[in-house]
Amino acid sequence: EAGVAQSPRYKIIEKRQSVAFWCNPISGHATLYWYQQILGQGPKLLIQFQNNGVVDDSQLPKDRFSAERLKGVDSTLKIQPAKLEDSAVYLCASSELGYGGHNEQFFGPGTRLTVL
Amino acid sequence: AQKVTQAQTEISVVEKEDVTLDCVYETRDTTYYLFWYKQPPSGELVFLIRRNSFDEQNEISGRYSWNFQKSTSSFNFTITASQVVDSAVYFCALSDPSGGYQKVTFGTGTKLQVIP
């Protein structure tokens, strides 16, 4: 079974530029998560989708971050414009529905973003 | 509000020693799930275990064991006879049904270094 795919793996941009990350979850997984992980910290949830609807985006800086999940499958996370403090690893994860919703998450390899 | 505390930032042990990683959580819900994930140097988080709030039975899987105590809101993880391959950052996470969907909060992680 293929895992969660993310691209690119690494990205270096100047501040105020735009960047987009792509995620392809495990086939059949209804729930998709985007996390931001700053060096030395735990993953911080940015946005959570269930199918193609948003269930939680309370920690997403909506003035600069946006995300979409087309047709309930792939997802794109965009930052526009980027700030220095956005330098982090962006993790995508997916999980199945069922089990009361408390399923383990399967993570992708992440995209390491450096903002100069 | 839910919270996960991993007070140990970094631990170093010599190979074959036993080591316990602590996790303390806070939640107002009576139904919740606890998880442990491993993040090796490659960066991809890997699921280790899930426990629900109604099952306080300890679990053992090979060299890994988990001790869940609701009375102290703790879910500690012990590695017996540690090996160099156990070197990683370990995250404890809490999932509860806030707002009718699975809301996951990660701790800040404990970095384990196993010295040969």
Interface residues (C-beta under 8 A of the other chain):
Chain A: T31 Y33 G40 Q41 G42 P43 K44 L45 Q48 Q50 V55 D56 V89 L91 A93 S95 G100 G101 H102 N103 E104 Q105 F106 F107 G108 P109 G110
Chain B: V4 T31 Y32 Y33 F35 Y37 S42 G43 E44 L45 V46 F47 R50 N52 F91 S95 P97 G99 Y101 Q102 K103 V104 T105 F106 G107 T108 G109
